[in-house]
Amino acid sequence: MTFFQAHIQEMESVAGKLNTMSRLGKWVGIAGLGAYGFGAVSALIDLGKHAQQWGEALASGNHKALAATAMQLTGDGVLLGTNVWAVRHTSKIVQQVMITPSTLRALAWAEASLNLLSIAARANLVGLIGTALQLLGEGLYNYLHRDELQKWLEACVWGTGNLNRSLQDDWSALARAVQQPTCELIRDPKKTYLRFVLPGIRTRELDSRQLQLQVYQRQPGETTTNPRHPRLASTWHERSAAWAAMGQVASQEDEVLIFHLPIPEGLQNSEFRLALCIGYQLEAERDLIHRTCYMLQDLRIFTSHGYHSPLSGTFKLKAVDALPKTLSTGEPWLIQRDEMGRADV
């Protein structure tokens, strides 16, 4: 901008100054729209990421991390609002120039150049403030936030916040940090199933690592006796063996173990719930079982006016600390490789 202003001042002819201002206005207008649009999209993406971090900080009760993420969100909001404002005003000016007759368009660009430069200057100034808030919040969040492995290091026997856990609990906490199984609800045009990925086990180790499954299924029971609001009372039943029999291996021998639990179509309704826990030996030589629990409470089926509309896609289930205490504590079912089918992948 300073270069253009100096160049304009050195111009001796009016035509030269007009030509330079016209090119300046055109460049700032067109390039500015692209830059502001990209900035708005980038700020929107950051807003979604930082909103998720804010929710995690709120759930964990980490007030310092919550304040840091709030600062990030403030910076995101400033950047998003500034870029949207700049796009709106710049697009109006550009639109007015473009509807000008072609013979007068160069003059229109020259006339609009000062307004376009003013918008760019203000957007950059406010954008610097938003960026500073973002960076400051990001730095504080990274300093205050601890991932699962850092938490384990602080709480283990060598850490500064030793919790005096037993060997079983300490190893299970380490497994949660470095090799936590994942569970996803997947619905495609062919079927609906749960997909488990166990990063601590190879497929060929399935039998030697004592893979265990414990499943409780909620089923409708008898109709309640309330005459005003008759409905089916739901109860939980242990169904580990039945669900283990439906298991299907979906990985190769030397790959991380992946197996599926298909959900029969007849069970897919609003009353369907699953509480399940999967466990395995951390090492073949040690009798230490690492267990991870999940609650499936939503099959992503929308109901409207009696019509059911299943939502296709992949939905991640978040692990819970333990199954509800109201469930009976039965023995988990030991899964054998020869009892499992092969998934069609």
N, C-alpha and C positions, 0 to 999 in steps of 0.2 A: 504493500500500500504506500509506504514512504517512497519507494522507487518511482511509482506511478505519479505521485504528487510532485516530486522533484522533476520528473520528465515533463509534466504538464507546465510547470513554471518556466522551464527552459524553452518551451515552444514559442516561437515568434508569431506564427500565423494562427488565426482563429480556427482555420480548417484543421490544422494539426492538433490543436487542443481538443476540438470536437471529436476528431477521429480517435484520439487516445482515450477520452472519457467514454466514448461509445464502446470501445473494446473492453475497457475496465468494467463498465456496467454489465455488459453481456457476460463476461467471464465470472463476475461475482454472482450474478443472478443464476446462471445455469449450474456452475460448480457449487454454489451455495445450497441449492435445492438438493443435490446429491449428498453433500456433506451433512446437511441437517437431517435428511431422511435416514442416512446411515447411523448418525448419532442417536436418533430417536429409537431405532430398532435395537441398537446396542444397549441403550439405557433400559429398554423394556426387558431384554434378556437378563441383564444384571438385576433388575428389580425382582424377577421371578426367582433367581438363584438366591438373592439375599433374603427374600421373604421366606424361603424354605429354611435358611439358616436361622432366621428369627424364630420360626416355629420350633425348631429343634432346641434353641436356647431357652425358649419359654417352657418347653416340656421338661427339660432337664433342670430347670430352676437356677440356671447360671445367669445371675443378674448382670454381671459385668459383660458377659458375651452378648446379652440382650441389649445392653446400651450400645455396644459396638455395632451390632447389626442395625439398630435403629438409626445410628449415624450413617451407615451405608445406605439404608433406605431413603434417608433424607437427601443424600447426594444423588441417588438414582432419580428421585422425584424432581429435583432441581434440574438435572440434565434432560430428563424427559420433557418436562414442561417448557424449558428453554428452547429445545430443538423443535417441538411442536409449534411454539409461538413463532419461531424464525421461519419455519416452513410455510405457515399460514400467511404471514405478511410478505414474504419473498414471492410466494406463488401468486399473490394478488398483483404485485407490481409487474412480475413477468407476464402475467396474463394480459394486463393492460397494454404492455409494450407489444405483445404479439398480435393484438387486434388492431394495432396502428398500421396504416397503409405502408407498404414496403418502402416507398420513397421517403417517408418520414421516420422510419424505424431507427435509423442510426441516431437521429436527433432525440428520439424517445429514450434510447439506451443511455445516451449522454445525460439526459435530464434525470433519469432514474438512478444513475450511478451513486449519487450522494446518499440517497435514501437506502440503497442496498448496502453501501459501506457502513452506514449508521447501524443497520440491523445486524450486520456481521460483527461489528465492534462490540455491541451490547451483548450479543449471544456468546461471543468469546469470553467476555469479562465474567458474565454470570456462570458460564460453563466452567471456568477455572475454579470458581468457588465450589460448584458441585463436584468437580473432580477432586478437589482437596478434601472435601468431606468423605468421598468414597475411599480415597487412599488412606486417610486417617482411620476410618472405621475398619477397613480391611486389615491394616496393620495391627490394630488393637484386637480384632477378632482372632487373627492368627496367633497372637501372643497369649490370649486368654483361653482359646479353645484347645481342648485335648481330644485327640482321637482315641480309639479303643486301646491301641497298643500303648500309648502314653499313659492312659489311665491304669492299665495293668502294671506297667513298670513302677508307677508311684505306689500302688497298693500291694505289690508282691513283697516277699520276705526281704528283698534288697532295697526296696523303695523307701522314700521318706515318709510315706503314709501307710506303713505296714498294717494290714487288717488282720493279721494272724489267722489266715485261712488255712484249712486243711489242704493236704496235697491234692486231693480230688477236686476241691473247689478252685484251687489255684491253677491247676492244669485246665480245668473247664473254662475258667476266665480267659486264659491264654488262647485256647481254641476259639472262643468267641471273637477274639481280637484278630486272629490271623487266618482262621479257616472256618469261618461261620457258614453253615449251609444256607442256601437261599431257596425260597419257595415262591412260585409264580402261578397264578391262575391264568390259563391260556384257553381262549375260545377261538376256534377257526371254523370254516364252513363244514368241516367233517366231524369234529368232536370237541368236547370240553374236558380239560384235565388239569391236574396239578403237576407242575414240573419242579423236581427237586434236584439241586446241584450240590454235591458234597465234595468240596475241594480237598478234604483230608483223606479221601479214599480213591484208589484206582479201582476200576471195574473188576479186575481179576482178584482183588482183595475182598470182595463182597462177603464171602463166607468166613474168612479168617478174622475179619474185624467186627464180627457179631453185630450186624446191622439190625436195629430194633425199631419197631413201629408200634405206637400206642394211639388208638383212634377212638373218639367218642362222637357219636352222631345224634343230633337232636331230631326227634321224630314226633309227629302229632299223636297225642294220646286220646283219652276219652273226652267227650264234650262236657264243658263245665255246667254246673247245675243252676247257674244264674239265669233266670228266664228272660231278663231284660237284655243281657249281652251274652248270648250263647256263643261259644267258640271252642275250638279244640285246644286242650292243654298240651303243651309240648314238654317232653321229657328227654333226658339224655340217656343213651345206651352205649355200652362198650361194644365196638365192632372192629377190633384190631385185626382179627383173623380174616374177616370178610374183605376188608380193604387191602390187606397185605396180599391176598390171593389175586387181586386185580392189578398188582404192580407190574410194570413193564420196564425193562432195561432199555435205555436209549443211547448208550455210549459204547465205544469200542473197548477192548480189553485193557489197553495201556492208557486210556483216557481217564480223566476225572469222572467219577461215577455220576451218572445222570439217570434218574428213573421217573416214570410217570405214574400217576394214579388217575385213571379215567373216571369221570363222574357220569354215571348213567343218566340218560335223558329223563327217565321217569322220576328221578330225585330232584331235578332242577326246578325248584319252586321257591316261593318267598319264605317258607318255613325251614328250608334246609340250612343246617349249620354243622360245622365240623370243628372239633377241638382235637388237635393231633400233636404228637411229640415224637421226634425221630432222634435216635441215639446210636452211637457206634464207639468202638474202642479207639482211643487216641493212638495207641500203639499196640501191635499184636502181642508184645511181651508183657504189657501191663494191663491189669484189670481196672482200668479207669475209663468210665463211660461218659462221653460228652453228649448231652441232650439239648435239643433246641425245640421249642414249642411254638405253635402257630394256632391262630383262631381264624377260621374262614366263616365270616358272617355276612358276606354279600357276594352273590353270584353275578352281579351286574346285569340283572334282568329288570327292565322297566315295564310296569304294568299300567295301562291306561284304558278305561272303559272296557275292562274284561279281556283286553288283548295283551299278550306277553311279547316283549321285544328284547331278546338277548343281545347284549352289546359285545361285539367281537373285539379281540385285542389281547394284550398281555398286561396283567395287573399284578404287581408285586405285593406279597404279603409280608408284613413286618413281624419279626419275631417278638414273642412275649416272654416275660421272665419265667412264668409257670402256668400250668393249666388252672382253671378255676378250682377253688377248694371244695366246691359243692360236688365235684365229680369224684366217683369212687376211685381209689388208688389200686388199680389192677396191675397185673404183670404185663409188661410189653411183649409183643409178639416178635419172635426171632425170625427174620426173613432169610430164606435159603435161595440160592441162585437158581436151582433147578425147579423151584416153585413159581418163578417169575417168567412172564412172557417177554416177547421182543417188540418194542415199540416200532411202529411204522413211521420212520422219519426220512 
